[in-house]
Amino acid sequence: MKRFFGTAAVLLSAALTLTACGGGDPLTSASPAPAGSGSSSAPAAGGKVVIGSANFPENVLLAEIYSQALEAKGVQVEEKLNIGSREVLYDQVKSGGLTVLPEYIGSLLAFVDKTTTAKSKDDVVAGLKEKLPAELEVLTPAAAEDNNSLTVTKETATKNGLTTIEDLVKVSKTFSVGGPPEFQSRQEKNFKDTYGLEFKEWKKTGDATADAIKDGTVQVGNVFTTDPKILVNDLVSLQDNKSAFASENIAPLVNKAGVNDTVRTTLDAVSAKLDTAGLVGLMKRVAVDKDDAATVAKDWLTQNGLL
């Protein structure tokens, strides 16, 4: 299952409308790069690290976190944010026009290896080590993922003893499941093969899936794990303990020639502190409360002893 950067960019136009796309990948359908936003193919000069991002709030926030963490270690940083799609961004990192980019490992692997079947974090990372060109490297992934999920209300989770997707087996035949229009065709066989899941009914709830879970239209639904509606609506994303969805851990994609040990260790320290629950909270501040991404990044870095 691939995530499109342009899908997540929905947050730019409406808070609380991150879509659970059931097959989207936000890095591959975003808008083209605007003029002057990192289109040069020349490597950064003088040891400067150029941090890029896709054009949606979560990726901009992650780039701000990387940037401020590096600046705190004395690294000269230039930001080129809101650039566009993976097709643009990937080539810029490869050429050296960008040095560092926040990435999503499962979707990145699917981009460089169209035949991959890797799903677990370890398998995805192994695949990237094999398939990425010599110029590029993915540093240590964070625990944080912006992945597809099966999500329920906290009440449903407590009442039925649900913590993992596997736990759904005992109740799924009585549950309606919601998601985007293509969700059933893309995932019904996968869920049955991986978990033995069979649902009573599949409903096309689209962008309103989180709300449909909250109001009881469906009992379970496909929501991105960093969607602020999970927090706002007091929902619970069930652990994908058998990897039905490919891992989408967040990790820095770097141009090897442009990073030194200070850059590597600093970005690894950021990844070591970043988890999904924390990122959901940060995204609520950015997408719902409309706080400035740079301010949110600074607060998080300070709280985690990285500034």
C-alpha positions as CSV (number, residue, x, y, z in Angstrom):
1,M,0.0,0.0,0.0
2,K,1.6,3.3,-1.1
3,R,1.1,6.7,0.4
4,F,0.9,9.8,-1.9
5,F,2.2,13.1,-0.6
6,G,-0.5,14.9,-2.4
7,T,-3.2,13.0,-0.5
8,A,-1.9,14.2,2.9
9,A,-1.7,17.7,1.5
10,V,-5.5,17.9,2.1
11,L,-4.5,19.4,5.5
12,L,-3.4,22.5,3.7
13,S,-6.9,23.4,2.8
14,A,-8.9,22.0,5.7
15,A,-7.9,21.1,9.3
16,L,-8.9,17.6,10.4
17,T,-9.3,16.2,6.8
18,L,-6.2,14.0,6.5
19,T,-7.5,11.2,4.3
20,A,-7.1,7.5,4.9
21,C,-6.6,6.7,1.3
22,G,-6.4,2.9,1.3
23,G,-3.6,2.9,-1.2
24,G,-2.4,6.5,-1.5
25,D,1.1,7.8,-1.1
26,P,1.5,11.5,-0.4
27,L,4.9,11.9,-1.9
28,T,3.9,10.9,-5.4
29,S,0.9,13.1,-6.3
30,A,1.8,16.4,-4.8
31,S,2.0,19.6,-6.8
32,P,5.1,20.3,-8.9
33,A,8.0,22.3,-7.4
34,P,7.4,26.0,-7.4
35,A,10.1,28.1,-9.1
36,G,13.2,28.6,-7.0
37,S,12.3,25.8,-4.5
38,G,15.2,23.5,-4.9
39,S,15.3,22.7,-8.7
40,S,19.0,23.0,-9.0
41,S,21.0,19.8,-9.4
42,A,24.2,21.2,-7.9
43,P,25.3,19.8,-4.6
44,A,25.2,22.2,-1.6
45,A,28.5,24.0,-1.2
46,G,30.7,24.7,1.8
47,G,29.3,21.9,3.9
48,K,25.8,23.4,4.1
49,V,23.0,21.0,4.7
50,V,19.9,21.6,2.5
51,I,16.7,20.3,4.1
52,G,13.8,19.7,1.8
53,S,10.1,18.8,2.3
54,A,7.0,17.8,0.4
55,N,4.2,20.3,0.3
56,F,2.0,19.1,3.2
57,P,2.1,20.1,6.9
58,E,3.5,16.9,8.4
59,N,6.5,16.7,6.1
60,V,7.2,20.5,6.7
61,L,7.0,19.9,10.4
62,L,9.5,17.0,10.2
63,A,11.8,19.1,8.1
64,E,11.6,21.9,10.7
65,I,12.5,19.4,13.4
66,Y,15.5,18.1,11.5
67,S,16.6,21.7,10.6
68,Q,16.5,23.1,14.1
69,A,18.2,20.0,15.6
70,L,21.1,20.3,13.2
71,E,21.4,24.1,13.8
72,A,21.6,23.4,17.5
73,K,24.7,21.3,16.8
74,G,26.3,24.1,14.8
75,V,25.5,22.8,11.3
76,Q,24.8,25.4,8.6
77,V,21.3,24.7,7.3
78,E,19.2,25.9,4.4
79,E,15.5,25.1,4.2
80,K,13.7,24.4,0.9
81,L,10.2,23.5,2.1
82,N,6.9,22.8,0.3
83,I,8.7,21.6,-2.8
84,G,6.3,19.0,-4.2
85,S,6.1,15.3,-5.1
86,R,8.5,12.4,-4.6
87,E,9.4,12.4,-8.3
88,V,10.9,15.9,-7.8
89,L,12.2,15.4,-4.3
90,Y,13.9,12.1,-4.8
91,D,15.9,13.3,-7.8
92,Q,17.0,16.4,-5.9
93,V,18.4,14.3,-3.0
94,K,20.1,12.0,-5.4
95,S,21.7,14.9,-7.3
96,G,22.7,16.7,-4.1
97,G,20.4,19.7,-4.6
98,L,18.8,18.6,-1.3
99,T,20.8,16.9,1.4
100,V,18.1,15.6,3.7
101,L,14.4,14.7,3.2
102,P,11.9,13.3,5.7
103,E,10.7,10.0,4.1
104,Y,8.3,7.2,4.7
105,I,10.2,3.9,4.3
106,G,7.5,1.6,2.8
107,S,6.4,4.1,0.2
108,L,10.1,5.0,-0.6
109,L,10.9,1.3,-1.2
110,A,7.8,0.9,-3.4
111,F,9.0,3.9,-5.4
112,V,12.5,2.5,-6.1
113,D,11.4,-1.2,-6.3
114,K,8.0,-1.6,-8.0
115,T,8.0,-5.4,-7.3
116,T,8.7,-5.3,-3.6
117,T,6.5,-7.4,-1.2
118,A,8.3,-6.2,1.9
119,K,6.1,-5.2,4.8
120,S,7.9,-5.4,8.1
121,K,10.2,-2.5,9.1
122,D,13.3,-4.8,9.0
123,D,12.4,-6.1,5.5
124,V,11.7,-2.7,4.2
125,V,15.0,-1.3,5.5
126,A,16.8,-4.3,4.0
127,G,15.1,-3.7,0.7
128,L,16.1,0.0,0.7
129,K,19.7,-0.9,1.5
130,E,19.7,-3.2,-1.6
131,K,17.7,-0.9,-4.0
132,L,18.8,2.6,-3.2
133,P,21.5,4.0,-5.5
134,A,25.0,4.5,-4.2
135,E,24.4,8.3,-3.6
136,L,21.5,7.7,-1.2
137,E,21.0,6.3,2.3
138,V,18.1,6.0,4.7
139,L,19.2,6.7,8.3
140,T,17.8,4.9,11.3
141,P,13.9,5.0,11.1
142,A,11.9,6.4,14.0
143,A,9.3,4.4,15.8
144,A,6.8,7.0,14.4
145,E,4.8,5.9,11.4
146,D,2.2,7.7,9.3
147,N,0.6,4.5,8.1
148,N,-2.8,3.1,7.2
149,S,-4.6,1.6,10.1
150,L,-7.7,-0.1,11.3
151,T,-9.1,2.2,14.0
152,V,-11.9,2.0,16.5
153,T,-13.4,4.1,19.3
154,K,-11.8,3.7,22.7
155,E,-15.2,2.4,24.0
156,T,-15.2,-0.4,21.3
157,A,-11.6,-1.3,22.0
158,T,-12.3,-1.6,25.8
159,K,-15.6,-3.4,25.4
160,N,-14.2,-6.0,23.0
161,G,-10.6,-6.3,24.3
162,L,-9.1,-5.0,21.1
163,T,-5.5,-3.9,21.0
164,T,-4.3,-5.6,17.7
165,I,-5.9,-6.1,14.3
166,E,-5.7,-9.9,15.1
167,D,-8.1,-9.3,18.0
168,L,-10.8,-8.2,15.5
169,V,-11.2,-11.7,14.3
170,K,-13.6,-12.5,17.2
171,V,-16.0,-9.6,16.3
172,S,-15.3,-8.6,12.7
173,K,-18.3,-10.5,11.3
174,T,-20.5,-8.2,13.3
175,F,-18.7,-5.0,12.4
176,S,-19.1,-2.6,9.5
177,V,-15.7,-1.3,8.2
178,G,-15.3,2.1,6.5
179,G,-12.7,3.5,4.2
180,P,-12.1,5.1,0.8
181,P,-13.9,3.8,-2.3
182,E,-11.0,1.4,-3.3
183,F,-10.4,0.1,0.2
184,Q,-12.4,-3.1,-0.1
185,S,-11.0,-4.1,-3.5
186,R,-7.4,-3.5,-2.3
187,Q,-7.6,-4.9,1.2
188,E,-10.4,-7.5,1.6
189,K,-8.2,-10.4,0.4
190,N,-5.2,-9.1,2.3
191,F,-7.1,-9.0,5.6
192,K,-8.5,-12.4,5.1
193,D,-5.2,-14.0,4.1
194,T,-3.2,-12.2,6.9
195,Y,-5.6,-12.2,9.8
196,G,-8.7,-14.3,8.7
197,L,-10.8,-11.1,8.9
198,E,-14.3,-11.0,7.4
199,F,-16.5,-8.0,7.9
200,K,-20.3,-7.8,7.9
201,E,-20.3,-4.8,5.6
202,W,-17.8,-2.5,3.8
203,K,-18.8,1.1,3.6
204,K,-17.3,3.9,1.4
205,T,-16.8,6.5,4.1
206,G,-13.8,8.3,2.3
207,D,-12.5,11.5,4.1
208,A,-15.2,11.1,6.8
209,T,-14.0,7.7,8.0
210,A,-12.8,9.0,11.4
211,D,-16.1,10.7,11.9
212,A,-18.0,7.6,10.8
213,I,-16.2,5.6,13.5
214,K,-17.0,8.2,16.1
215,D,-20.7,8.4,15.3
216,G,-21.2,4.6,14.9
217,T,-21.8,4.5,11.2
218,V,-19.0,2.0,11.1
219,Q,-17.4,0.2,14.0
220,V,-13.9,0.1,12.5
221,G,-12.2,2.1,9.7
222,N,-9.1,2.9,7.7
223,V,-7.4,6.1,9.1
224,F,-3.9,7.3,8.8
225,T,-2.1,6.9,12.1
226,T,-1.1,10.5,12.4
227,D,-4.5,11.9,11.5
228,P,-5.4,14.5,14.3
229,K,-8.9,13.2,14.3
230,I,-7.6,10.1,16.1
231,L,-6.8,12.4,19.0
232,V,-9.7,14.7,18.7
233,N,-12.3,11.9,18.4
234,D,-10.6,9.8,21.1
235,L,-10.0,6.9,18.7
236,V,-7.6,3.9,19.0
237,S,-5.5,2.5,16.1
238,L,-5.1,-1.2,16.5
239,Q,-1.6,-2.7,16.3
240,D,-0.9,-4.3,12.9
241,N,0.9,-7.2,14.6
242,K,1.1,-9.3,11.4
243,S,2.1,-6.5,9.0
244,A,-1.0,-6.4,6.8
245,F,0.2,-2.9,5.9
246,A,3.7,-2.2,4.9
247,S,5.7,-0.3,7.5
248,E,5.8,3.5,7.0
249,N,8.3,4.5,9.6
250,I,9.6,8.0,9.2
251,A,13.3,8.3,8.4
252,P,15.7,10.8,6.9
253,L,16.7,10.1,3.3
254,V,20.2,11.6,2.8
255,N,22.7,12.3,0.1
256,K,25.7,10.5,1.5
257,A,28.2,13.0,0.2
258,G,26.4,15.9,2.0
259,V,26.3,14.5,5.5
260,N,29.0,14.0,8.1
261,D,29.0,12.2,11.5
262,T,27.4,15.2,13.3
263,V,24.5,15.2,10.9
264,R,24.0,11.5,11.1
265,T,24.1,11.3,14.9
266,T,21.9,14.3,15.3
267,L,19.2,13.0,13.0
268,D,19.4,9.5,14.6
269,A,18.9,11.2,18.0
270,V,15.7,12.9,16.6
271,S,14.4,9.5,15.3
272,A,15.1,7.9,18.6
273,K,12.6,10.3,20.3
274,L,9.9,10.4,17.7
275,D,6.9,8.1,18.1
276,T,3.5,8.0,16.5
277,A,1.5,9.1,19.5
278,G,3.8,12.1,19.9
279,L,3.5,13.0,16.2
280,V,-0.3,12.9,16.4
281,G,-0.1,15.5,19.2
282,L,2.2,17.6,17.1
283,M,0.0,17.4,14.1
284,K,-3.0,18.4,16.2
285,R,-1.2,21.6,17.1
286,V,-0.3,22.3,13.4
287,A,-3.4,21.2,11.6
288,V,-6.1,21.9,14.2
289,D,-4.8,24.6,16.5
290,K,-2.9,26.3,13.6
291,D,0.3,26.7,15.5
292,D,3.4,27.6,13.5
293,A,5.3,24.5,12.4
294,A,8.7,26.1,13.4
295,T,7.3,26.8,16.9
296,V,5.9,23.3,17.3
297,A,9.2,21.8,16.2
298,K,11.2,24.0,18.7
299,D,8.9,23.0,21.5
300,W,9.2,19.3,20.8
301,L,13.0,19.5,20.5
302,T,13.2,21.4,23.8
303,Q,10.9,18.9,25.6
304,N,13.1,16.0,24.4
305,G,16.4,17.6,25.3
306,L,17.6,18.1,21.7
307,L,18.0,21.8,21.8
